[in-house]
Amino acid sequence: MRFNNKKETSIVPSIYIIVVAVFITNAFASVELKYDDVPFNYSSLIPNVVALAIGIYVFIVGKSFEFDSDGETLNFKSNGLLISQFMHYREQRTEVPKSKLKDFKVENYIFYKRLHIFIHSRNKRGYRHYKYNITFLTGKKTKSLKISLAKVLERNKANGERKSERSQRGAI
């Protein structure tokens, strides 16, 4: 199974432009001529603070995500959206054999979704832990991601049971 969230993330550059436009126009609108008897109006700062908060949120969660489970490996790729055509500034890529996948978990908060992947490692005792931001993945694609990874886990458990049966028969 192969999918990405390019369609869902195509709105992010527009959000950046709107946030910058709101920030700049409000900054010019809030500049007042200072007279001695006219105090500064702090209520004009509220839209700038809101626009800045939205801009920071979109920057943090604004990542593209690609998943590919065709073949013998699992491929996960995440990349930033703002200037990703010119440089891969927030790229995260993982390519592992399906047999090394030990567990996964999807955290779903109100405004943020994250995929946790646990992979068996020879170099390090225990598991390696990878985190991917999947906020802009639709519900249908998130569900199919869970189903695909669950199938891989079931196959790994079945293969592990067969290996343990063979080793027990060999020991007797």
Stockholm file with secondary structure:
# STOCKHOLM 1.0

chainA/1-172         MRFNNKKETSIVPSIYIIVVAVFITNAFASVELKYDDVPFNYSSLIPNVVALAIGIYVFIVGKSFEFDSDGETLNFKSNGLLISQFMHYREQRTEVPKSKLKDFKVENYIFYKRLHIFIHSRNKRGYRHYKYNITFLTGKKTKSLKISLAKVLERNKANGERKSERSQRGAI
#=GR chainA/1-172 SS CEEECHHHHTTHHHHHHHHHHHHHHHHHHHCCCCCTTCCCCGGGGHHHHHHHHHHHHHHHHCEEEEEECCTTEEEEEEEESSSTTTCCTTCEEEEEEGGGEEEEEEEECSSCEEEEEEEECSSSSSEEEEEEECTTSCHHHHHHHHHHHHHHHHHHHHHHHHHHHHHHHHHC
#=GC SS_cons         CEEECHHHHTTHHHHHHHHHHHHHHHHHHHCCCCCTTCCCCGGGGHHHHHHHHHHHHHHHHCEEEEEECCTTEEEEEEEESSSTTTCCTTCEEEEEEGGGEEEEEEEECSSCEEEEEEEECSSSSSEEEEEEECTTSCHHHHHHHHHHHHHHHHHHHHHHHHHHHHHHHHHC
//
